[in-house]
Amino acid sequence: MTMINSLRHTVLVCAAVLALLVAGAGASLAQEGVNVFAAASMKNALDAASAAWTKKTGVATSISYAGSSVLAKQIEAGAPANIFISADLDWMDYLAERQLIDPSSRTNLLSNRIVLIGPNGVGTVDIEPGLDLAGLLGDGRLAMAAPESVPAGKYGKAALQKLGAWETVQEKVARADNVRAALQYVSRGEAPYGIVYRTDAKADPGVTVVGIFPEDSHPPIVYPAALLKRSDNPAAASFLSFLKSDMARPYFELEGFEVLGNK
């Protein structure tokens, strides 16, 4: 009888321990954070949307911001991202061609505008064909994200080419790793003018928008988002769905983005 009671006690203890382990594993899964790689221009809006989702779900996010080109290369090299949000279609296509994203999850999330910024108090500029940007710069430099690779720089270069201003300013460009770095060049007084997104200019009280580039002067600005194919985090799909929902819309619109609704 004593042996039977002892066996029962052992079984009960083992069952209790197993239950605790299972519960702990479940809690760990529920709390697994979502790793997001996102274009630098999204920082203010995405931080706010992420905080709202975390408050609602209890699941944290870890967001890495940089130029879309840098992020795409990091993902290609094996960086542990669950979601990628690019500032242009090219870098999302780059990962799609390498079969690194889940194509069924891909969505066109947002749009934006590129603008010419200057220090506070400077006058407005007519952004039109024949724009004498070189004359406007004088001995100064034009702050831009790298025009060869970073989306904001690529859009800016295309617009200046269309307006006939690129040839005269390309040697005056102060290249930055991402659009937020270009914004800082102007905000800190290191460059008199810069090309950034409207949303970036809105985020920095140290600069002012002096002109808006015509939408037909550059390719459409589209921010696609997708899950990474190798991601096995169930919370990632939930977060991406939230970003596409009406609940997230105000956070993006407040910062000046246009929500595309998968247009």
TIFI-481930 format. One record per residue: x, y, z of N, C-alpha, C in turn; residue number from 0; residue in three letters. Coordinates in steps of 0.1 Angstrom, whole numbers, plus 5000, padded with zeros to 4 digits. Layout:
<tises>
<tise <X Y Z> <X Y Z> <X Y Z> NUM 'ALA'>
...
</tises>
This chain:
<tises>
<tise <5008 4988 5000> <5000 5000 5000> <5009 5013 5000> 0 'MET'>
<tise <5019 5012 5008> <5028 5023 5009> <5035 5025 4995> 1 'THR'>
<tise <5039 5014 4989> <5045 5015 4976> <5036 5021 4965> 2 'MET'>
<tise <5023 5017 4966> <5013 5022 4956> <5011 5037 4958> 3 'ILE'>
<tise <5011 5041 4971> <5009 5056 4974> <5021 5063 4969> 4 'ASN'>
<tise <5033 5057 4971> <5045 5064 4966> <5045 5065 4951> 5 'SER'>
<tise <5041 5055 4944> <5040 5056 4930> <5030 5066 4925> 6 'LEU'>
<tise <5019 5067 4932> <5009 5077 4929> <5014 5091 4931> 7 'ARG'>
<tise <5022 5093 4942> <5028 5105 4945> <5038 5109 4934> 8 'HIS'>
<tise <5045 5100 4930> <5055 5102 4919> <5049 5106 4906> 9 'THR'>
<tise <5038 5099 4903> <5030 5102 4890> <5025 5116 4891> 10 'VAL'>
<tise <5019 5119 4903> <5013 5133 4904> <5023 5144 4903> 11 'LEU'>
<tise <5035 5141 4909> <5045 5151 4908> <5050 5153 4894> 12 'VAL'>
<tise <5052 5142 4887> <5056 5143 4873> <5046 5150 4864> 13 'CYS'>
<tise <5033 5147 4867> <5023 5153 4859> <5023 5168 4862> 14 'ALA'>
<tise <5025 5172 4874> <5025 5186 4878> <5037 5193 4871> 15 'ALA'>
<tise <5048 5187 4871> <5060 5193 4865> <5058 5194 4850> 16 'VAL'>
<tise <5052 5184 4843> <5049 5184 4829> <5039 5196 4826> 17 'LEU'>
<tise <5029 5197 4834> <5019 5208 4832> <5026 5221 4832> 18 'ALA'>
<tise <5035 5223 4842> <5042 5236 4843> <5051 5238 4831> 19 'LEU'>
<tise <5058 5228 4826> <5066 5229 4814> <5058 5233 4802> 20 'LEU'>
<tise <5046 5226 4800> <5038 5229 4789> <5032 5244 4790> 21 'VAL'>
<tise <5028 5248 4802> <5023 5261 4804> <5034 5271 4801> 22 'ALA'>
<tise <5046 5268 4806> <5057 5277 4803> <5060 5279 4789> 23 'GLY'>
<tise <5060 5267 4781> <5062 5268 4767> <5052 5276 4760> 24 'ALA'>
<tise <5039 5274 4764> <5028 5282 4758> <5030 5296 4760> 25 'GLY'>
<tise <5034 5300 4773> <5036 5314 4776> <5047 5320 4768> 26 'ALA'>
<tise <5058 5312 4766> <5069 5316 4758> <5065 5319 4744> 27 'SER'>
<tise <5057 5310 4738> <5052 5311 4724> <5044 5324 4723> 28 'LEU'>
<tise <5035 5326 4733> <5026 5337 4732> <5034 5350 4733> 29 'ALA'>
<tise <5045 5350 4740> <5053 5362 4742> <5064 5364 4732> 30 'GLN'>
<tise <5065 5355 4722> <5076 5356 4712> <5074 5369 4705> 31 'GLU'>
<tise <5084 5377 4704> <5083 5390 4698> <5084 5389 4683> 32 'GLY'>
<tise <5080 5399 4676> <5080 5400 4661> <5091 5409 4657> 33 'VAL'>
<tise <5100 5403 4648> <5111 5411 4643> <5108 5417 4630> 34 'ASN'>
<tise <5108 5430 4629> <5104 5438 4617> <5116 5445 4612> 35 'VAL'>
<tise <5118 5444 4599> <5128 5452 4592> <5120 5462 4583> 36 'PHE'>
<tise <5122 5475 4586> <5114 5485 4580> <5122 5497 4575> 37 'ALA'>
<tise <5118 5503 4564> <5124 5515 4558> <5125 5526 4569> 38 'ALA'>
<tise <5136 5533 4569> <5138 5543 4580> <5128 5554 4580> 39 'ALA'>
<tise <5122 5557 4569> <5112 5568 4569> <5099 5564 4576> 40 'SER'>
<tise <5097 5552 4580> <5085 5547 4587> <5086 5549 4602> 41 'MET'>
<tise <5097 5553 4607> <5100 5551 4622> <5089 5557 4631> 42 'LYS'>
<tise <5085 5569 4629> <5075 5576 4638> <5062 5568 4637> 43 'ASN'>
<tise <5057 5566 4625> <5044 5560 4624> <5044 5546 4628> 44 'ALA'>
<tise <5054 5538 4624> <5054 5524 4628> <5057 5522 4643> 45 'LEU'>
<tise <5065 5530 4649> <5066 5529 4663> <5053 5531 4670> 46 'ASP'>
<tise <5045 5541 4666> <5032 5543 4672> <5022 5532 4670> 47 'ALA'>
<tise <5022 5527 4658> <5013 5515 4655> <5017 5503 4662> 48 'ALA'>
<tise <5030 5501 4663> <5035 5489 4670> <5032 5490 4685> 49 'SER'>
<tise <5033 5501 4691> <5030 5503 4705> <5015 5500 4708> 50 'ALA'>
<tise <5007 5504 4699> <4992 5502 4700> <4989 5487 4699> 51 'ALA'>
<tise <4996 5480 4690> <4994 5465 4688> <4999 5458 4700> 52 'TRP'>
<tise <5011 5462 4705> <5016 5455 4717> <5007 5457 4729> 53 'THR'>
<tise <5002 5468 4731> <4992 5471 4742> <4980 5462 4741> 54 'LYS'>
<tise <4975 5460 4728> <4963 5452 4726> <4966 5437 4727> 55 'LYS'>
<tise <4978 5432 4723> <4980 5418 4723> <4990 5413 4734> 56 'THR'>
<tise <4998 5422 4739> <5008 5418 4748> <5021 5412 4742> 57 'GLY'>
<tise <5021 5412 4729> <5033 5407 4721> <5042 5419 4717> 58 'VAL'>
<tise <5054 5418 4720> <5063 5429 4717> <5068 5428 4703> 59 'ALA'>
<tise <5073 5439 4698> <5079 5440 4684> <5094 5445 4686> 60 'THR'>
<tise <5102 5441 4677> <5116 5446 4676> <5118 5451 4662> 61 'SER'>
<tise <5119 5464 4660> <5119 5470 4647> <5133 5475 4644> 62 'ILE'>
<tise <5139 5471 4633> <5152 5476 4628> <5149 5485 4616> 63 'SER'>
<tise <5153 5498 4617> <5151 5508 4607> <5164 5510 4600> 64 'TYR'>
<tise <5164 5511 4586> <5176 5514 4578> <5171 5517 4564> 65 'ALA'>
<tise <5180 5519 4555> <5176 5520 4541> <5171 5506 4536> 66 'GLY'>
<tise <5161 5506 4527> <5156 5494 4523> <5166 5485 4516> 67 'SER'>
<tise <5176 5491 4510> <5186 5483 4503> <5195 5475 4514> 68 'SER'>
<tise <5198 5482 4524> <5206 5476 4535> <5198 5465 4542> 69 'VAL'>
<tise <5186 5467 4544> <5178 5457 4551> <5176 5445 4542> 70 'LEU'>
<tise <5173 5447 4529> <5172 5435 4520> <5184 5427 4519> 71 'ALA'>
<tise <5196 5433 4519> <5208 5426 4519> <5211 5418 4532> 72 'LYS'>
<tise <5207 5424 4543> <5208 5417 4556> <5199 5405 4556> 73 'GLN'>
<tise <5187 5406 4551> <5178 5395 4551> <5183 5384 4542> 74 'ILE'>
<tise <5189 5388 4530> <5195 5378 4521> <5206 5371 4528> 75 'GLU'>
<tise <5213 5378 4537> <5224 5372 4544> <5220 5363 4556> 76 'ALA'>
<tise <5207 5363 4559> <5202 5354 4569> <5197 5361 4582> 77 'GLY'>
<tise <5196 5374 4582> <5191 5381 4594> <5177 5376 4598> 78 'ALA'>
<tise <5175 5375 4611> <5162 5369 4616> <5150 5378 4616> 79 'PRO'>
<tise <5146 5382 4604> <5134 5391 4603> <5122 5382 4601> 80 'ALA'>
<tise <5110 5387 4606> <5098 5381 4603> <5090 5388 4592> 81 'ASN'>
<tise <5092 5401 4592> <5084 5410 4583> <5094 5420 4577> 82 'ILE'>
<tise <5092 5423 4564> <5100 5433 4557> <5091 5443 4551> 83 'PHE'>
<tise <5094 5456 4554> <5086 5467 4548> <5096 5476 4540> 84 'ILE'>
<tise <5095 5476 4527> <5104 5484 4519> <5098 5497 4515> 85 'SER'>
<tise <5106 5507 4512> <5101 5520 4507> <5100 5520 4492> 86 'ALA'>
<tise <5103 5509 4485> <5100 5508 4471> <5098 5494 4467> 87 'ASP'>
<tise <5093 5492 4455> <5090 5478 4450> <5102 5471 4446> 88 'LEU'>
<tise <5113 5478 4442> <5125 5471 4437> <5131 5462 4447> 89 'ASP'>
<tise <5132 5466 4460> <5139 5458 4470> <5130 5447 4475> 90 'TRP'>
<tise <5117 5448 4474> <5108 5437 4477> <5109 5427 4466> 91 'MET'>
<tise <5110 5432 4454> <5111 5423 4442> <5125 5415 4443> 92 'ASP'>
<tise <5135 5422 4448> <5148 5416 4450> <5147 5403 4458> 93 'TYR'>
<tise <5140 5405 4470> <5138 5393 4479> <5129 5383 4473> 94 'LEU'>
<tise <5119 5387 4466> <5109 5378 4459> <5116 5369 4449> 95 'ALA'>
<tise <5125 5375 4441> <5133 5368 4431> <5142 5357 4437> 96 'GLU'>
<tise <5146 5359 4450> <5154 5350 4457> <5146 5340 4466> 97 'ARG'>
<tise <5132 5341 4464> <5123 5333 4471> <5124 5334 4486> 98 'GLN'>
<tise <5126 5346 4491> <5128 5348 4505> <5116 5354 4512> 99 'LEU'>
<tise <5106 5358 4504> <5093 5363 4510> <5082 5353 4507> 100 'ILE'>
<tise <5071 5354 4516> <5059 5346 4513> <5051 5354 4503> 101 'ASP'>
<tise <5050 5351 4491> <5043 5359 4481> <5028 5361 4484> 102 'PRO'>
<tise <5022 5352 4491> <5008 5353 4494> <5005 5364 4504> 103 'SER'>
<tise <5016 5368 4512> <5014 5378 4522> <5017 5392 4517> 104 'SER'>
<tise <5023 5393 4505> <5028 5406 4501> <5016 5416 4498> 105 'ARG'>
<tise <5018 5428 4503> <5007 5438 4501> <5014 5452 4500> 106 'THR'>
<tise <5007 5460 4492> <5012 5474 4490> <5005 5482 4501> 107 'ASN'>
<tise <5013 5486 4511> <5008 5492 4523> <5006 5507 4523> 108 'LEU'>
<tise <5016 5514 4518> <5015 5529 4520> <5021 5536 4507> 109 'LEU'>
<tise <5018 5549 4506> <5024 5557 4497> <5029 5570 4504> 110 'SER'>
<tise <5037 5578 4497> <5044 5590 4503> <5046 5600 4492> 111 'ASN'>
<tise <5052 5611 4495> <5057 5621 4486> <5071 5625 4489> 112 'ARG'>
<tise <5079 5629 4479> <5092 5635 4482> <5091 5650 4481> 113 'ILE'>
<tise <5099 5656 4489> <5099 5671 4491> <5113 5676 4491> 114 'VAL'>
<tise <5114 5689 4488> <5127 5696 4490> <5126 5703 4503> 115 'LEU'>
<tise <5135 5701 4512> <5135 5708 4525> <5147 5717 4527> 116 'ILE'>
<tise <5145 5727 4536> <5155 5737 4539> <5154 5740 4554> 117 'GLY'>
<tise <5162 5749 4559> <5161 5753 4573> <5149 5761 4575> 118 'PRO'>
<tise <5144 5762 4587> <5133 5770 4590> <5135 5785 4586> 119 'ASN'>
<tise <5125 5791 4580> <5126 5805 4576> <5130 5807 4562> 120 'GLY'>
<tise <5135 5797 4555> <5139 5799 4541> <5126 5799 4532> 121 'VAL'>
<tise <5127 5806 4521> <5116 5808 4512> <5112 5795 4504> 122 'GLY'>
<tise <5100 5795 4498> <5096 5784 4490> <5102 5784 4476> 123 'THR'>
<tise <5102 5772 4470> <5108 5770 4457> <5098 5764 4448> 124 'VAL'>
<tise <5097 5769 4436> <5088 5763 4426> <5095 5750 4420> 125 'ASP'>
<tise <5090 5739 4422> <5096 5726 4417> <5090 5724 4403> 126 'ILE'>
<tise <5097 5727 4393> <5092 5726 4379> <5103 5725 4370> 127 'GLU'>
<tise <5101 5721 4357> <5111 5720 4347> <5120 5732 4346> 128 'PRO'>
<tise <5133 5731 4345> <5142 5742 4345> <5146 5747 4359> 129 'GLY'>
<tise <5142 5739 4369> <5146 5743 4383> <5161 5745 4384> 130 'LEU'>
<tise <5166 5756 4389> <5180 5759 4390> <5184 5755 4404> 131 'ASP'>
<tise <5185 5743 4407> <5188 5738 4421> <5203 5741 4424> 132 'LEU'>
<tise <5211 5740 4414> <5225 5742 4416> <5228 5757 4420> 133 'ALA'>
<tise <5220 5766 4414> <5221 5780 4418> <5216 5782 4432> 134 'GLY'>
<tise <5206 5775 4435> <5200 5776 4449> <5210 5771 4459> 135 'LEU'>
<tise <5217 5761 4456> <5227 5755 4465> <5239 5764 4467> 136 'LEU'>
<tise <5243 5771 4457> <5255 5779 4458> <5267 5770 4461> 137 'GLY'>
<tise <5274 5773 4471> <5286 5764 4475> <5282 5753 4484> 138 'ASP'>
<tise <5269 5752 4487> <5264 5741 4496> <5261 5728 4489> 139 'GLY'>
<tise <5257 5718 4497> <5255 5705 4491> <5240 5701 4493> 140 'ARG'>
<tise <5236 5692 4485> <5222 5687 4485> <5222 5673 4493> 141 'LEU'>
<tise <5215 5673 4504> <5214 5661 4512> <5204 5651 4506> 142 'ALA'>
<tise <5209 5639 4503> <5200 5629 4497> <5204 5615 4502> 143 'MET'>
<tise <5195 5606 4504> <5198 5592 4506> <5205 5587 4493> 144 'ALA'>
<tise <5214 5577 4494> <5222 5573 4483> <5213 5571 4470> 145 'ALA'>
<tise <5215 5579 4460> <5206 5578 4448> <5208 5565 4440> 146 'PRO'>
<tise <5219 5558 4442> <5221 5545 4435> <5213 5534 4440> 147 'GLU'>
<tise <5209 5534 4453> <5203 5523 4460> <5192 5525 4469> 148 'SER'>
<tise <5192 5536 4477> <5182 5538 4487> <5169 5544 4480> 149 'VAL'>
<tise <5157 5539 4483> <5145 5544 4475> <5144 5559 4475> 150 'PRO'>
<tise <5145 5566 4486> <5143 5580 4486> <5153 5587 4477> 151 'ALA'>
<tise <5165 5582 4477> <5175 5588 4468> <5172 5585 4453> 152 'GLY'>
<tise <5167 5573 4451> <5163 5569 4437> <5152 5577 4432> 153 'LYS'>
<tise <5142 5579 4440> <5130 5588 4436> <5135 5602 4434> 154 'TYR'>
<tise <5144 5607 4443> <5149 5621 4441> <5157 5623 4428> 155 'GLY'>
<tise <5165 5613 4425> <5174 5614 4413> <5165 5614 4401> 156 'LYS'>
<tise <5155 5605 4401> <5145 5604 4389> <5138 5617 4387> 157 'ALA'>
<tise <5134 5623 4398> <5127 5636 4397> <5136 5647 4392> 158 'ALA'>
<tise <5148 5648 4397> <5157 5658 4392> <5161 5656 4377> 159 'LEU'>
<tise <5162 5643 4373> <5165 5640 4359> <5153 5645 4350> 160 'GLN'>
<tise <5141 5642 4355> <5129 5646 4347> <5128 5662 4346> 161 'LYS'>
<tise <5132 5668 4357> <5131 5683 4357> <5144 5690 4351> 162 'LEU'>
<tise <5154 5682 4347> <5165 5687 4340> <5176 5693 4350> 163 'GLY'>
<tise <5175 5689 4363> <5184 5695 4372> <5195 5685 4377> 164 'ALA'>
<tise <5194 5673 4374> <5204 5663 4379> <5218 5665 4375> 165 'TRP'>
<tise <5220 5668 4362> <5234 5670 4357> <5242 5681 4364> 166 'GLU'>
<tise <5235 5691 4368> <5242 5702 4375> <5243 5701 4390> 167 'THR'>
<tise <5236 5691 4396> <5238 5690 4410> <5244 5677 4415> 168 'VAL'>
<tise <5246 5667 4406> <5250 5654 4410> <5264 5654 4417> 169 'GLN'>
<tise <5272 5664 4414> <5285 5665 4421> <5284 5672 4434> 170 'GLU'>
<tise <5272 5678 4437> <5270 5685 4449> <5262 5677 4459> 171 'LYS'>
<tise <5259 5664 4456> <5251 5656 4465> <5259 5651 4477> 172 'VAL'>
<tise <5253 5653 4489> <5258 5648 4501> <5251 5635 4504> 173 'ALA'>
<tise <5257 5623 4500> <5250 5611 4501> <5249 5606 4515> 174 'ARG'>
<tise <5237 5601 4519> <5235 5595 4532> <5231 5581 4531> 175 'ALA'>
<tise <5233 5573 4542> <5229 5559 4542> <5214 5556 4541> 176 'ASP'>
<tise <5206 5566 4546> <5192 5564 4546> <5186 5578 4546> 177 'ASN'>
<tise <5173 5579 4544> <5166 5592 4543> <5166 5600 4556> 178 'VAL'>
<tise <5166 5593 4568> <5166 5600 4580> <5180 5607 4583> 179 'ARG'>
<tise <5190 5600 4578> <5203 5606 4579> <5204 5619 4570> 180 'ALA'>
<tise <5198 5618 4558> <5198 5630 4549> <5190 5641 4556> 181 'ALA'>
<tise <5179 5638 4563> <5171 5648 4570> <5180 5655 4581> 182 'LEU'>
<tise <5188 5647 4588> <5197 5653 4598> <5207 5662 4593> 183 'GLN'>
<tise <5212 5660 4581> <5222 5669 4575> <5216 5683 4574> 184 'TYR'>
<tise <5204 5684 4570> <5197 5697 4569> <5194 5702 4582> 185 'VAL'>
<tise <5188 5694 4591> <5184 5698 4604> <5196 5704 4612> 186 'SER'>
<tise <5208 5698 4610> <5219 5702 4618> <5227 5714 4611> 187 'ARG'>
<tise <5222 5718 4599> <5229 5729 4592> <5241 5724 4584> 188 'GLY'>
<tise <5242 5711 4582> <5254 5707 4574> <5251 5707 4559> 189 'GLU'>
<tise <5239 5709 4555> <5235 5710 4541> <5224 5720 4540> 190 'ALA'>
<tise <5223 5730 4531> <5213 5739 4530> <5199 5734 4525> 191 'PRO'>
<tise <5200 5724 4517> <5188 5718 4512> <5189 5702 4511> 192 'TYR'>
<tise <5178 5696 4511> <5178 5681 4510> <5165 5676 4504> 193 'GLY'>
<tise <5166 5664 4499> <5154 5657 4494> <5150 5645 4503> 194 'ILE'>
<tise <5138 5646 4509> <5134 5635 4518> <5119 5633 4515> 195 'VAL'>
<tise <5113 5624 4523> <5099 5622 4522> <5092 5632 4530> 196 'TYR'>
<tise <5079 5635 4526> <5071 5644 4533> <5070 5640 4548> 197 'ARG'>
<tise <5069 5627 4550> <5067 5622 4564> <5080 5625 4573> 198 'THR'>
<tise <5091 5625 4566> <5104 5628 4574> <5104 5643 4578> 199 'ASP'>
<tise <5100 5651 4568> <5100 5665 4571> <5091 5669 4583> 200 'ALA'>
<tise <5080 5662 4583> <5070 5664 4593> <5075 5660 4607> 201 'LYS'>
<tise <5084 5650 4607> <5089 5645 4620> <5100 5654 4626> 202 'ALA'>
<tise <5106 5663 4619> <5117 5671 4624> <5113 5686 4624> 203 'ASP'>
<tise <5112 5692 4635> <5108 5706 4636> <5120 5716 4632> 204 'PRO'>
<tise <5131 5710 4629> <5143 5718 4625> <5143 5721 4610> 205 'GLY'>
<tise <5134 5716 4603> <5134 5718 4588> <5120 5722 4584> 206 'VAL'>
<tise <5120 5728 4571> <5107 5732 4566> <5106 5727 4551> 207 'THR'>
<tise <5094 5724 4547> <5092 5720 4533> <5092 5732 4524> 208 'VAL'>
<tise <5101 5733 4514> <5101 5745 4506> <5095 5742 4492> 209 'VAL'>
<tise <5093 5729 4489> <5086 5725 4477> <5083 5710 4476> 210 'GLY'>
<tise <5073 5707 4469> <5069 5693 4467> <5071 5689 4453> 211 'ILE'>
<tise <5078 5678 4451> <5080 5673 4437> <5068 5667 4431> 212 'PHE'>
<tise <5065 5671 4418> <5053 5666 4411> <5053 5650 4411> 213 'PRO'>
<tise <5042 5645 4413> <5041 5630 4414> <5045 5623 4401> 214 'GLU'>
<tise <5043 5631 4389> <5047 5625 4376> <5061 5626 4373> 215 'ASP'>
<tise <5069 5632 4382> <5084 5634 4380> <5092 5622 4384> 216 'SER'>
<tise <5086 5612 4390> <5093 5600 4395> <5084 5588 4395> 217 'HIS'>
<tise <5089 5576 4396> <5080 5564 4397> <5071 5565 4410> 218 'PRO'>
<tise <5060 5559 4410> <5051 5559 4421> <5058 5554 4434> 219 'PRO'>
<tise <5056 5561 4445> <5062 5558 4458> <5053 5548 4465> 220 'ILE'>
<tise <5057 5535 4466> <5049 5525 4472> <5058 5517 4482> 221 'VAL'>
<tise <5052 5515 4494> <5058 5508 4505> <5051 5494 4505> 222 'TYR'>
<tise <5058 5483 4500> <5052 5470 4501> <5057 5463 4514> 223 'PRO'>
<tise <5049 5454 4519> <5052 5447 4531> <5049 5432 4529> 224 'ALA'>
<tise <5057 5423 4535> <5055 5409 4533> <5061 5401 4545> 225 'ALA'>
<tise <5056 5389 4547> <5062 5380 4557> <5074 5374 4550> 226 'LEU'>
<tise <5085 5371 4558> <5096 5363 4553> <5092 5348 4552> 227 'LEU'>
<tise <5096 5342 4542> <5092 5328 4540> <5098 5319 4551> 228 'LYS'>
<tise <5109 5322 4556> <5115 5313 4567> <5110 5316 4580> 229 'ARG'>
<tise <5101 5327 4582> <5096 5330 4595> <5086 5320 4600> 230 'SER'>
<tise <5087 5315 4612> <5078 5306 4618> <5071 5312 4630> 231 'ASP'>
<tise <5071 5325 4631> <5065 5332 4642> <5050 5334 4639> 232 'ASN'>
<tise <5041 5328 4646> <5026 5330 4643> <5022 5344 4646> 233 'PRO'>
<tise <5028 5351 4654> <5024 5365 4658> <5027 5375 4646> 234 'ALA'>
<tise <5037 5371 4637> <5041 5380 4626> <5029 5383 4617> 235 'ALA'>
<tise <5022 5372 4613> <5010 5374 4604> <4999 5383 4611> 236 'ALA'>
<tise <4998 5381 4624> <4988 5389 4631> <4992 5404 4631> 237 'SER'>
<tise <5005 5407 4633> <5009 5421 4632> <5008 5427 4618> 238 'PHE'>
<tise <5011 5419 4608> <5010 5424 4595> <4995 5427 4591> 239 'LEU'>
<tise <4986 5418 4596> <4972 5420 4594> <4967 5433 4601> 240 'SER'>
<tise <4973 5436 4613> <4970 5448 4620> <4974 5460 4612> 241 'PHE'>
<tise <4986 5460 4607> <4991 5471 4599> <4983 5474 4587> 242 'LEU'>
<tise <4976 5464 4581> <4967 5466 4570> <4953 5470 4574> 243 'LYS'>
<tise <4950 5470 4587> <4936 5472 4591> <4933 5487 4593> 244 'SER'>
<tise <4920 5490 4595> <4916 5504 4598> <4921 5509 4611> 245 'ASP'>
<tise <4924 5499 4620> <4929 5503 4633> <4943 5510 4633> 246 'MET'>
<tise <4951 5506 4623> <4965 5511 4621> <4964 5524 4613> 247 'ALA'>
<tise <4954 5526 4605> <4954 5537 4595> <4957 5551 4602> 248 'ARG'>
<tise <4951 5554 4613> <4954 5568 4619> <4968 5570 4622> 249 'PRO'>
<tise <4976 5560 4626> <4990 5562 4629> <4998 5566 4617> 250 'TYR'>
<tise <4994 5560 4605> <5002 5563 4593> <4997 5577 4588> 251 'PHE'>
<tise <4984 5579 4588> <4979 5592 4582> <4984 5604 4590> 252 'GLU'>
<tise <4985 5602 4603> <4989 5613 4612> <5003 5618 4608> 253 'LEU'>
<tise <5012 5609 4603> <5025 5612 4599> <5026 5616 4584> 254 'GLU'>
<tise <5015 5616 4577> <5015 5621 4563> <5016 5610 4553> 255 'GLY'>
<tise <5015 5597 4557> <5014 5587 4547> <5000 5586 4541> 256 'PHE'>
<tise <5000 5580 4529> <4987 5576 4523> <4986 5561 4524> 257 'GLU'>
<tise <4975 5557 4530> <4972 5542 4532> <4966 5537 4519> 258 'VAL'>
<tise <4973 5527 4513> <4969 5522 4500> <4957 5512 4500> 259 'LEU'>
<tise <4956 5505 4511> <4946 5494 4511> <4948 5484 4501> 260 'GLY'>
<tise <4961 5480 4498> <4965 5470 4488> <4961 5474 4474> 261 'ASN'>
<tise <4962 5487 4471> <4959 5491 4457> <4969 5485 4448> 262 'LYS'>
</tises>
